[in-house]
Amino acid sequence: MSIPVTPQTGTRVFRLPDLGEGLTEAGLVQWLVAVGDTIVTDQAIAEVETAKSIVELPSPFAGVITALHGTAGDTIDVGTPVLEVADSPSSPSSAAAPESPATPASQAQPEHEAYRQEERAGSGNVLIGYGTTARPTKGRRRPPVASTTIHPASGTPAASSPAGSSERRPVAVRSPLVRRLARDLGLDVHSITATGADGAITRADVLRAAVDGAVDAVADGASTHDSGRTTPGTGLGTGAGEMVDGLEVRARERMSPLRKAVSAKLSRSRSEIPEATVWVDVDATELWDLRARMAPEGGKAPSVTALLARFVLLALEEYPVLASRLSESGDEILSFDGVNLGIAADTDRGLLVPVVPGAHALSVTQLDSALRELTTTARSGAMPPERLRGSTFTLNNYGGLGVDGSAAIINHPDVAILGIGRIIERPWVVDGAIVARRIVQISLVFDHRVCDGGYAAGFLRRVTELIEHPLRAFGRI
């Protein structure tokens, strides 16, 4: 159903673009604007539902809406008109020629054909020319919102500027899903460094910016956000009277900077890395007994984590691909001369992964000292941001949490993570007899793009050999 008004000079027709994944149609959920509204470039004008999700549809044109095509519940085919926009009296005339609603998609004017060519570039390259203005607050009808720039010298807002002004750097966010992700994470797309084709901002760019910003926020004062508690200003609401699926909402609590950092990091890992897992049960009895004899006079024995970390570092010398990285484009493997070891640390405020730089050059005693210092600093909330970045391989000893195994998530941009379960007595067959032995399960999660299962299994076998026969490596630990 069309809701037209009298056509005006300079009318432009916005046709439904390809929303990715080869979808040919979308269902109209609701209009966010109405005929007669003045909109700005990149303003969301409708919510549409595809086979994948519900997304907001931004307009590539600014001006006065003269027609809306369709009502809630209608299906709109790719290439058919969504709305018509005429130049507002205050804006300069458009260089684009008017296009009739009846004009077939194949006969669209060059301006429209330009973004259709971008849409055909592939999944994710779906909407071009967006990202030049701030997005208005969500609502049924949205008046245009002018952008404001703060001058550093004065700290005062400058005069509002129209879309396309040189005061805001034009950006390209071609996917509505990427734009929504940036909005949900509280990011200004103008502050995000783009790495996509032709300067487009990708999902990976948004998640990287979220991780960097959240890590900095954690280090700059997120210690006030303790797990399970909310301090003033974190957005805790009573939720009184609010019902969701028949249950009353007890409270709403805004995620702390730390939780945002963890969320963004893990989301990026799961969205980008095709991971695989291999695991094995290992007889650690000999290592357990040896550790007790390694304590110096009047001192402490090295931790199990330090010993296992040293074994892992020795195995990585033979299997260095697991301590490499993929380039941003994903077509190169970056190998390093050494290992920066990330250590997953469970703190009262959440998961942190501080890094031991150059861990490959440290002895067990030095590793033990470094790990104890990292754990103390992480749990005190005083970990500086630079110590939370730069790992090339991560070790996660979740056995201290009382569990045997875990399907760990790779700590992006690493390509592998080794998990260690509890070391406990279990029945084990030795020389045909069932005896009690100290058994530990270790698991390796790896990025299948950089290596195959045989390579990963070889690394795990090497670690297993060092755990079961630690004296073979004694001269190197």
C-alpha positions, 0 to 999 in steps of 0.5 A: 500500500502506498501513502503518496502526497503531491510529487515535488521537484527533486523527488528521489526513490529509495529502493530496498537494497540487498540485506546480505546473504542473498536474501530477495525480500524483507517483511515490513515490521513498522515504519519509524517515520511518516509522510511529511517528516523531514529526515537526514541521511542515514536516519532509520526509517523502518524496521524490516525482518529478514530470514536472519533477524530484524534490522533497522533500514537507514535512508541514503537520502535527506529531505521531506518524505513524500510517500511510503510504500507498504504497511506493517506486515507487507513483504517488500522485494529487493529493488522495489520502492520503499519510500520517496524523498523530496528536497526540503526547502532549506536544502540545496537541490539534488544533483540526482534526476527525479525517478518515478515510483514505476521505474523498474529497478533495472532502469534506476538512475546512476545514483541508485545503480551505484549503491546497487553495485555495492550491494552485489559485492557480497554478504555484508556490503549491503548499504553504502553512503551511511554513517554521515550523521548521528542516529536519532533516538528510536521512536515511531516518528523521528525528527531530524537530529543535527550533529554537534561538535565539541571544540577542544579549545573551548569545550563548548558545542559548535553550531549544528552542522548539516549532514555531509559537513566537513566537521564530521568524518564521513564513514561507510557502515554498509550493514545495518547489523554492524550499525546496530552492534555499534549502537548497542555497544555505545560506540560512535561510528566516526571514532572507529577505524575502518579496515573493510573494502573501500573504507567500510566499517566491519563487524570486526572493527566495531568489536575491536573498538569496543574491546580497546575502549572497554579495556581502557575504561577498566584500567582507568577506574572500573574497579568501582564496578564489582561483580554482583554489585552496582555503584551509582551511575551504572544504570540499575533500575528497580524494574518495578511493574515490568513483565517479561514472559510472565515474570516480573523483572527484579532489576536492570543493571547496566554492564560494567566496562569490564563485562563489556570488554569480556562480551566484545572480546568473546563475541568477536572470537566466536563470530570470526574463528572457526574453532575446533577442540581436542582433549586428552586425559593425562597421568600427572602423578609423576609431575605431582610428586616431583613438584613437592620435591622442587620447593627450595629450603624454606620456600614454596614449590612452583605452582602447577600452572607455572610448570604446565606453562613451561611445558606448553612453551617447550611444546610451542617451540616445536609447534609454533603455528599455535602461537601465531596470528592471522592478519586482519585480512585473514590471508596471512599467518604471522609467526613470531620469534617467541611467545607472549603468554596470556593467563586467564585469571578469575577475579571478583570483577570478572575474567581478565587475561593479563600477559607475560611478555617473552614468556618463552625465555623464562624459567619455571621459577621466573614464570612462577614469580610472574604468574603470582604477581599477575594474579595479585595485580589482576585481583586488586583491580590495578592492572594497567591496560597494556598488560591486558594486550599482546598475548599470542597463546593463552593458558586457562587453568580452570581446574582451580574452579573445581571443574574437569573440562571446558569448551574454552573460547579462544582469546582473540587475536590468539589462534589457540588456548589450552585448558587445564582441569582438576588434578585428582585421583582416579582409577587408572590402568598401569601394567594391567592393574587398576591403581589410583593415579593423579589424572588431569584433562587438558584440552586445546581449542584452536583456529582451524584456519591456521592448522588442521587436527593432526598438527593440533594433536601433535602439540597436545601429545607433546604436552602430554609427554612432558606432563607424564615424564617431567624429568625429560624436560628437567634441564630446560624448565 
